[in-house]
Amino acid sequence: MNPAPTDPAAPRPPRRRVHTRARLLAAASELFLTVGFARTSIEDVCAAAGYTRGAFYSNFGSKEDLLLALFDDRAAERTAELERLAAACEALAPRERARVLAEALLRVEPAESGWILLFLEFRLVAARSAALAEQVAAHDRTLARAVADVLERALPELVPAGADARQAAAVILAAREGLLARTAAGGAVAEELMASTAAVLSGLLGH
């Protein structure tokens, strides 16, 4: 997910606060991925980072805000990776470009399995809160726009209109999430399903 543009005239947060925020995010990431969102408390995050609750609340409004910030950072990393891949395969034929991008969007590295389970857990938490569900939806929309931008640049012959690219991105991301829920345990069946889905998506993008 791309960060929101900042106003050059706006004051920057003190370096110490940036460092505090980074340490809280790092501590939360390790705890959430190890024991899950529900079983991790704000006190746990503060203790792991070496800060007080006051330091936490000067950076985040809630545990949910903290996790959404982690998801935003993770989405930004994945989008940057996709952009680099799109640039690297510019010389390929459209259908081959579509295949490479579809596989990249669906590919799950072993280190990502914890993130998959964490996001699925948070989806269920957010489903029980209208306000939180809207925050998650806003995250989804921003990520879909970022992926759509990549698709428009990488496959201009196939998705020339912005609306079409956004629709394609939204569908791909939703399919990816459902697919990850089905394949979280791994194994031969999961690999087969991943390969089949990648083939279908690349066929749709590279029609």
PAKOLRO-145865 format. One line per 3 residues: their letters; for each residue x, y, z of N, C-alpha, C. Coordinates in Angstrom, 1 decimal, padded with zeros to 4 digits. Each point is the difference from the previous one (the first is absolute). Layout:
A> X/Y/Z/X/Y/Z/X/Y/Z ~ ...
This chain:
MNP> 000.8/-001.2/000.0/-000.8/001.2/000.0/000.9/001.2/000.0 ~ -000.3/001.0/-000.9/000.8/001.2/000.0/-000.4/000.9/001.1 ~ 001.0/000.7/000.6/-000.3/000.9/001.1/-000.6/001.3/-000.6
APT> -000.9/000.7/000.8/-000.6/001.2/-000.5/001.0/001.0/-000.2 ~ -000.1/000.9/-001.1/000.9/001.1/-000.2/000.0/000.9/001.2 ~ 001.2/000.5/000.3/000.2/000.9/001.1/000.1/001.4/-000.5
DPA> -000.4/001.0/000.8/000.2/001.4/-000.3/001.4/000.4/000.4 ~ 000.8/000.5/-001.0/001.4/000.4/000.3/000.1/001.0/001.1 ~ -001.1/000.8/000.1/000.1/001.1/001.1/-000.4/-000.5/001.3
APR> -000.6/-001.2/000.1/-000.4/-000.5/001.3/001.2/-000.4/000.8 ~ -000.1/000.2/001.3/001.1/-000.3/000.9/000.2/-001.5/000.1 ~ 001.3/-000.5/000.0/000.3/-001.4/000.1/000.0/-000.5/001.4
PPR> -000.5/-001.2/000.3/000.1/-000.5/001.3/001.4/-000.1/000.5 ~ 000.3/000.3/001.3/001.3/-000.1/000.5/000.6/-001.4/-000.2 ~ 001.4/000.0/-000.3/000.6/-001.2/-000.3/-000.2/-001.1/001.1
RRV> 000.0/000.5/001.3/-000.2/-001.0/001.1/-001.4/-000.7/-000.2 ~ -001.0/000.8/-000.4/-001.3/-000.6/-000.1/-000.1/-001.0/-001.1 ~ 000.7/000.3/-001.1/000.1/-000.9/-001.2/000.7/-001.3/000.5
HTR> 001.0/000.1/000.8/000.7/-001.2/000.5/-000.9/-000.8/000.9 ~ -000.7/000.7/000.9/-000.9/-000.7/000.9/-001.1/-000.7/-000.8 ~ -000.6/000.6/-001.0/-001.0/-000.6/-000.8/000.6/-001.3/-000.7
ARL> 001.2/000.1/-000.5/000.6/-001.1/-000.7/000.2/-001.2/000.9 ~ 000.4/000.3/001.2/000.3/-001.1/001.0/-001.4/-000.6/000.4 ~ -001.0/000.8/000.2/-001.3/-000.6/000.3/-000.5/-000.9/-001.1
LAA> 000.2/000.5/-001.2/-000.5/-000.8/-001.2/000.8/-001.3/-000.1 ~ 001.3/000.0/000.3/000.8/-001.2/-000.1/-000.4/-001.0/001.1 ~ -000.2/000.5/001.2/-000.4/-000.8/001.1/-001.3/-000.7/-000.3
ASE> -001.0/000.9/-000.5/-001.3/-000.5/-000.2/000.0/-001.1/-001.2 ~ 000.8/000.3/-001.0/000.1/-001.0/-001.1/000.4/-001.4/000.5 ~ 001.0/000.0/000.8/000.5/-001.3/000.5/-001.0/-000.7/000.9
LFL> -000.7/000.8/000.9/-001.0/-000.6/000.9/-001.2/-000.5/-000.8 ~ -000.5/000.9/-000.9/-001.2/-000.4/-000.8/000.2/-001.2/-000.8 ~ 001.2/-000.1/-000.6/000.3/-001.1/-000.9/000.2/-001.3/000.8
TVG> 000.4/000.1/001.3/000.4/-001.1/000.8/-001.3/-000.6/000.7 ~ -000.7/000.9/000.7/-001.2/-000.5/000.8/-001.3/000.5/-000.5 ~ 000.0/000.9/-001.0/-001.3/000.5/-000.6/-000.4/001.3/000.6
FAR> -001.0/000.6/-000.7/-000.5/001.3/000.4/-000.7/000.0/001.3 ~ -001.0/-000.9/000.2/-000.9/-000.1/001.1/000.8/-000.2/001.3 ~ 001.0/-000.8/-000.1/000.8/-000.4/001.2/001.1/000.9/000.4
TSI> 000.2/001.1/-000.8/001.0/001.0/000.3/-000.7/001.2/000.5 ~ 000.5/000.5/001.1/-000.6/001.2/000.6/000.9/001.2/-000.2 ~ -000.5/001.2/000.2/000.8/001.2/-000.1/001.2/000.0/001.0
EDV> -000.3/-000.5/001.2/001.0/-000.2/001.0/001.2/-000.9/-000.5 ~ -000.4/-001.0/-000.7/001.0/-000.9/-000.6/000.9/000.7/-001.0 ~ -000.6/000.8/-000.8/000.8/000.7/-001.0/000.9/001.0/000.7
CAA> -000.6/000.8/000.9/000.9/001.0/000.7/001.1/-000.7/000.7 ~ -000.2/-001.1/000.7/001.1/-000.7/000.7/001.1/-000.5/-001.0 ~ -000.5/-000.5/-001.1/001.0/-000.5/-001.0/000.8/001.1/-000.6
AGY> -000.6/001.2/-000.2/000.7/001.1/-000.6/000.8/000.8/001.0 ~ -000.4/-000.2/001.3/000.7/000.8/001.1/-000.6/001.4/000.2 ~ -001.3/000.1/-000.2/-000.6/001.3/000.2/-001.2/-000.1/000.9
TRG> -000.6/001.2/000.4/-001.1/000.0/000.8/-001.3/000.1/-000.9 ~ -001.2/-000.2/000.7/-001.2/000.2/-000.8/-000.1/001.4/-000.5 ~ 000.5/001.0/000.7/000.0/001.4/-000.5/000.7/000.1/-001.3
AFY> 001.1/-000.6/-000.1/000.8/000.0/-001.3/-000.8/-000.7/-001.1 ~ -000.7/-001.0/000.3/-000.9/-000.7/-000.9/-001.1/000.9/-000.5 ~ -000.7/000.6/000.9/-001.2/000.9/-000.4/000.4/001.3/-000.6
SNF> 001.3/000.4/000.1/000.5/001.2/-000.7/000.2/-000.3/-001.5 ~ 000.0/-001.3/-000.3/000.3/-000.5/-001.4/-001.2/-000.7/-000.7 ~ -000.8/-000.7/000.8/-001.1/-000.8/-000.5/-001.3/000.2/000.9
GSK> -001.1/000.0/-000.6/-001.2/000.2/000.7/-000.5/-001.3/000.7 ~ 000.4/-001.1/-000.6/-000.5/-001.3/000.5/000.9/-001.1/-000.5 ~ -000.2/-001.2/000.5/000.7/-001.2/-000.6/-000.4/-000.2/-001.4
EDL> -001.3/000.3/-000.4/-000.4/-000.2/-001.3/000.7/001.0/-001.0 ~ 000.2/001.2/000.5/000.7/001.0/-000.8/001.4/-000.4/-000.3 ~ 000.6/-000.6/001.1/001.4/-000.5/-000.2/000.1/-001.1/-001.0
LLA> -001.0/-000.9/000.0/000.1/-001.1/-001.0/-000.3/000.5/-001.4 ~ -000.9/000.9/-000.1/-000.3/000.6/-001.4/001.3/000.7/-000.5 ~ 000.7/000.6/000.9/001.3/000.7/-000.5/001.0/-001.1/-000.5
LFD> 000.0/-001.1/000.7/000.9/-001.1/-000.4/-000.5/-000.5/-001.4 ~ -001.3/-000.2/-000.2/-000.5/-000.4/-001.3/000.3/001.0/-001.1 ~ -000.1/001.3/000.3/000.4/001.0/-000.9/001.4/-000.1/-000.5
DRA> 000.9/-000.2/001.0/001.4/-000.1/-000.3/000.3/-001.3/-000.8 ~ -000.7/-001.1/000.3/000.2/-001.2/-000.7/-000.5/000.1/-001.5 ~ -001.1/000.7/-000.1/-000.6/000.2/-001.3/000.9/000.9/-000.9
AER> 000.6/001.0/000.6/000.9/000.8/-000.7/001.2/-000.7/-000.5 ~ 000.5/-001.0/000.8/001.2/-000.8/-000.4/-000.4/-000.9/-001.2 ~ -001.2/-000.6/000.1/-000.4/-000.9/-001.1/-000.2/000.8/-001.3
TAE> -000.6/001.2/000.1/-000.3/000.7/-001.2/001.3/000.5/-000.6 ~ 001.0/000.4/000.8/001.3/000.3/-000.5/000.7/-001.1/-000.8 ~ -000.2/-001.2/000.6/000.6/-001.2/-000.6/-000.7/-000.3/-001.4
LER> -001.3/000.2/000.0/-000.8/-000.2/-001.3/000.4/001.0/-001.0 ~ 000.3/001.3/000.4/000.4/001.0/-000.9/001.4/-000.3/-000.6 ~ 000.9/-000.5/000.8/001.3/-000.4/-000.5/-000.1/-001.1/-001.0
LAA> -000.9/-001.0/000.3/-000.2/-001.1/-000.9/-000.6/000.4/-001.3 ~ -001.0/000.9/000.1/-000.6/000.5/-001.3/001.0/000.7/-000.9 ~ 000.9/000.8/000.7/001.0/000.7/-000.8/001.0/-001.0/-000.6
ACE> 000.3/-001.1/000.7/001.0/-000.9/-000.5/-000.6/-000.9/-001.2 ~ -001.3/-000.1/-000.1/-000.5/-000.8/-001.1/-000.7/000.8/-001.1 ~ 000.4/001.2/-000.1/-000.6/000.9/-001.1/000.2/-000.6/-001.4
ALA> 001.2/-000.7/-000.2/000.3/-000.4/-001.3/-000.8/-001.3/-000.4 ~ -000.7/-000.6/000.9/-000.7/-001.2/-000.3/-001.3/000.3/-000.8 ~ -000.5/-001.0/-000.6/-001.3/000.1/-000.7/-001.1/000.1/001.0
PRE> -001.1/000.7/-000.4/-001.1/000.3/001.0/-000.5/-001.3/000.7 ~ -000.2/-001.1/-000.7/-000.5/-001.2/000.7/001.1/-000.5/001.0 ~ 001.2/000.1/-000.3/001.1/-000.5/000.9/000.1/001.0/001.2
RAR> -000.1/001.3/-000.3/000.0/001.0/001.1/-001.2/-000.3/001.0 ~ -001.2/-000.3/-000.6/-001.1/-000.3/000.8/000.2/-001.2/000.9 ~ 000.6/-001.0/-000.5/000.3/-001.2/000.7/001.0/000.3/001.2
VLA> 001.0/000.7/-000.3/001.0/000.3/001.0/-000.6/000.8/001.2 ~ -000.8/001.0/-000.4/-000.7/000.8/001.0/-001.0/-000.7/000.8 ~ -000.8/-000.9/-000.6/-001.0/-000.8/000.7/000.7/-000.9/001.0
EAL> 001.0/-000.6/-000.4/000.7/-000.9/000.9/000.6/000.7/001.1 ~ 000.5/001.2/-000.2/000.6/000.8/001.0/-001.0/000.5/001.1 ~ -001.2/000.3/-000.5/-001.1/000.5/000.9/-000.5/-001.2/000.8
LRV> 000.1/-001.2/-000.5/-000.5/-001.2/000.8/001.1/-000.7/000.8 ~ 001.2/000.2/-000.4/001.1/-000.7/000.7/000.1/000.4/001.5 ~ 000.2/-001.1/000.8/000.1/000.2/001.4/001.3/-000.6/000.5
EPA> 000.9/000.8/000.5/001.3/-000.5/000.5/-000.3/-000.7/001.4 ~ 000.9/-000.9/000.3/-000.2/-000.7/001.3/-000.1/001.0/001.2 ~ 000.8/001.1/-000.1/000.0/000.9/001.1/-001.3/000.8/000.1
ESG> -000.8/-000.1/-001.0/-001.3/000.8/000.0/-001.1/-000.7/000.6 ~ 000.1/-001.3/000.4/-001.1/-000.8/000.5/-000.6/000.7/001.2 ~ 000.9/000.5/000.9/-000.5/000.6/001.2/-000.8/001.3/-000.3
WIL> 000.4/000.7/-001.0/-000.8/001.2/-000.4/-001.4/-000.4/-000.5 ~ 000.0/-001.1/-000.7/-001.3/-000.4/-000.6/-001.0/-000.3/001.2 ~ 000.5/-000.8/000.9/-000.9/-000.4/001.1/-000.4/001.2/000.9
LFL> 001.0/001.0/000.1/-000.3/001.2/000.8/-001.1/000.8/-000.7 ~ 000.1/000.2/-001.3/-001.0/000.8/-000.7/-001.3/-000.7/000.0 ~ -000.1/-001.3/-000.1/-001.2/-000.7/000.0/-000.7/000.1/001.4
EFR> 000.9/-000.1/001.0/-000.6/000.2/001.4/-000.6/001.4/000.2 ~ 000.7/001.0/-000.6/-000.4/001.4/000.2/-001.3/000.2/-000.8 ~ -000.1/-000.6/-001.1/-001.3/000.1/-000.8/-001.2/-000.4/000.8
LVA> 000.1/-001.1/000.8/-001.1/-000.4/000.8/-000.3/000.9/001.1 ~ 001.1/000.6/000.6/-000.2/001.0/001.1/-000.7/001.2/-000.6 ~ 000.4/000.5/-001.2/-000.5/001.2/-000.6/-001.5/-000.2/-000.4
ARS> -000.4/-001.2/-000.4/-001.3/-000.3/-000.4/-001.1/000.2/001.1 ~ 000.5/000.1/001.2/-000.9/000.2/001.1/-000.1/001.5/000.5 ~ 000.7/000.9/-000.8/000.0/001.4/000.4/-000.1/000.8/-001.3
AAL> -001.0/000.8/-000.1/-000.3/000.8/-001.2/001.2/001.0/-000.3 ~ 000.4/000.6/001.1/001.1/001.0/-000.2/001.3/-000.7/-000.4 ~ 000.3/-001.1/000.6/001.2/-000.7/-000.3/000.0/-000.6/-001.4
AEQ> -001.2/-000.5/-000.4/-000.2/-000.5/-001.3/000.2/001.0/-001.1 ~ -000.4/001.3/000.3/000.2/001.1/-001.0/001.5/000.3/-000.1 ~ 000.8/-000.1/001.1/001.4/000.2/000.0/000.7/-001.0/-000.9
VAA> -000.4/-001.2/000.2/000.5/-001.1/-000.8/-000.3/000.2/-001.5 ~ -001.3/000.4/-000.3/-000.4/000.2/-001.3/000.8/001.2/-000.7 ~ 000.3/001.0/000.8/000.8/001.1/-000.5/001.4/-000.5/-000.4
HDR> 000.6/-000.9/000.9/001.3/-000.6/-000.3/-000.1/-000.8/-001.3 ~ -001.1/-000.8/-000.2/-000.2/-000.8/-001.2/-000.1/000.9/-001.2 ~ -000.7/001.1/000.1/-000.2/000.9/-001.2/001.4/000.6/-000.4
TLA> 000.7/000.5/001.0/001.3/000.6/-000.3/001.0/-001.0/-000.7 ~ 000.0/-001.2/000.6/000.8/-001.1/-000.6/-000.4/-000.3/-001.4 ~ -001.3/-000.1/-000.3/-000.5/-000.3/-001.3/000.4/001.1/-001.0
RAV> -000.1/001.3/000.4/000.4/001.1/-000.8/001.5/-000.2/-000.4 ~ 000.8/-000.3/001.0/001.5/-000.1/-000.2/000.3/-001.2/-001.0 ~ -000.7/-001.1/000.2/000.2/-001.1/-001.0/-000.6/000.3/-001.4
ADV> -001.1/000.7/000.0/-000.5/000.5/-001.3/000.9/000.9/-000.7 ~ 000.7/000.8/000.7/001.0/000.9/-000.7/001.1/-000.8/-000.6 ~ 000.4/-001.1/000.7/001.1/-000.9/-000.6/-000.5/-000.7/-001.2
LER> -001.3/-000.5/000.0/-000.6/-000.7/-001.1/-000.1/000.9/-001.2 ~ -000.4/001.3/000.2/-000.2/000.9/-001.1/001.3/000.3/-000.7 ~ 001.1/000.1/000.8/001.3/000.3/-000.6/000.6/-001.3/-000.7
ALP> -000.2/-001.1/000.7/000.6/-001.3/-000.5/-000.8/-000.6/-001.2 ~ -001.3/000.2/000.0/-000.9/-000.6/-001.0/-000.9/001.0/-000.6 ~ 000.6/001.1/-000.6/-000.9/001.0/-000.6/-000.9/-000.5/-001.1
ELV> 000.4/-001.1/-000.7/-000.8/-000.5/-001.1/-001.2/-000.7/000.5 ~ 000.0/-000.4/001.3/-001.0/-000.9/000.5/-001.0/000.7/000.9 ~ 000.6/001.0/000.8/-000.9/000.7/000.9/000.2/001.5/-000.2
PAG> -000.4/000.6/-001.1/000.3/001.4/-000.3/-000.8/000.9/000.8 ~ -001.2/-000.4/000.5/-000.8/001.0/000.8/000.2/-000.2/001.5 ~ 000.1/001.1/000.7/000.3/-000.1/001.4/-001.1/-000.8/000.8
ADA> -001.2/000.2/-000.3/-001.1/-000.8/000.7/000.2/-001.5/-000.2 ~ 000.4/-000.4/-001.3/000.2/-001.4/-000.2/001.1/-000.6/000.8 ~ 001.1/000.8/000.1/001.2/-000.4/000.7/-000.3/-000.1/001.5
RQA> -000.8/000.9/000.5/-000.4/-000.1/001.4/-000.9/-001.2/000.3 ~ -000.9/-000.3/-000.9/-000.8/-001.1/000.2/000.8/-001.3/-000.1 ~ 000.9/-000.1/-000.9/000.9/-001.2/-000.1/000.8/-000.1/001.2
AAV> 000.6/001.1/000.5/000.8/-000.1/001.2/-000.8/-000.5/001.2 ~ -001.2/000.6/000.2/-000.9/-000.4/001.1/-000.4/-001.5/000.0 ~ -000.3/-000.5/-001.2/-000.3/-001.4/-000.2/001.2/-000.9/000.3
ILA> 001.1/000.4/-000.5/001.2/-000.8/000.2/000.4/-000.1/001.5 ~ -000.1/001.2/000.7/000.4/000.0/001.4/-001.0/-000.8/000.9 ~ -001.3/000.1/-000.4/-001.0/-000.8/000.7/000.2/-001.5/-000.2
ARE> 000.3/-000.3/-001.3/000.2/-001.4/-000.3/001.2/-000.5/000.7 ~ 001.1/000.8/000.1/001.2/-000.4/000.7/-000.3/-000.3/001.5 ~ -000.8/000.9/000.6/-000.2/-000.2/001.4/-000.8/-001.3/000.2
GLL> -001.0/-000.2/-000.8/-000.8/-001.3/000.2/000.9/-001.2/-000.3 ~ 000.9/000.2/-001.0/000.9/-001.1/-000.3/000.9/-000.3/001.1 ~ 000.5/001.0/000.6/001.0/-000.1/001.2/-000.7/-000.7/001.1
ART> -001.3/000.3/000.3/-000.7/-000.7/001.0/-000.1/-001.5/-000.2 ~ -000.2/-000.3/-001.3/-000.1/-001.5/-000.4/001.3/-000.7/000.0 ~ 001.1/000.7/-000.1/001.3/-000.6/-000.2/001.0/000.3/001.2
AAG> -000.5/000.5/001.1/000.9/000.4/001.1/000.8/-001.2/000.5 ~ -000.6/-001.2/000.0/000.7/-001.1/000.5/001.1/-000.6/-000.9 ~ 000.0/000.5/-001.3/001.0/-000.4/-000.9/-000.3/-001.4/-000.6
GAV> 001.1/-000.7/-000.5/-000.2/-001.3/-000.6/-000.2/000.0/-001.5 ~ -000.1/-001.2/-000.5/-000.2/-000.2/-001.5/-001.3/000.6/-000.5 ~ -001.1/-000.2/000.8/-001.3/000.5/-000.5/000.1/001.5/-000.1
AEE> 000.6/000.7/001.0/000.1/001.4/000.0/000.8/000.5/-001.2 ~ 001.1/-000.7/-000.3/000.8/000.4/-001.2/-000.7/-000.2/-001.3 ~ -000.8/-001.0/-000.1/-000.8/-000.3/-001.2/-001.1/001.1/-000.1
LMA> -000.6/000.4/001.1/-001.0/001.1/-000.1/000.6/001.3/-000.4 ~ 001.2/000.3/000.6/000.7/001.2/-000.3/000.3/000.1/-001.5 ~ 000.5/-001.1/-000.6/000.4/-000.1/-001.4/-001.2/000.2/-000.9
STA> -001.1/-000.6/000.4/-001.3/000.1/-000.8/-000.5/001.4/000.0 ~ 000.0/000.6/001.2/-000.5/001.4/000.1/000.9/001.0/-000.8 ~ 001.3/-000.2/000.1/001.0/000.8/-000.7/-000.3/-000.1/-001.5
AVL> -000.3/-001.2/-000.5/-000.2/-000.2/-001.4/-001.3/000.7/-000.5 ~ -001.0/-000.1/000.8/-001.3/000.7/-000.3/000.2/001.5/000.0 ~ 000.6/000.6/001.0/000.2/001.4/000.1/000.9/000.5/-001.2
SGL> 001.0/-000.7/-000.3/000.9/000.5/-001.0/-000.7/-000.1/-001.4 ~ -000.9/-001.0/-000.1/-000.8/-000.1/-001.2/-001.0/001.2/-000.2 ~ -000.6/000.4/001.2/-000.9/001.1/-000.1/000.7/001.3/-000.3
LGH> 001.1/000.2/000.7/000.8/001.2/-000.3/000.6/000.1/-001.4 ~ 000.4/-001.2/-000.4/000.7/000.0/-001.3/-000.9/-000.5/-001.2 ~ -001.3/000.3/000.1/-000.9/-000.5/-001.0/000.3/000.6/-001.3
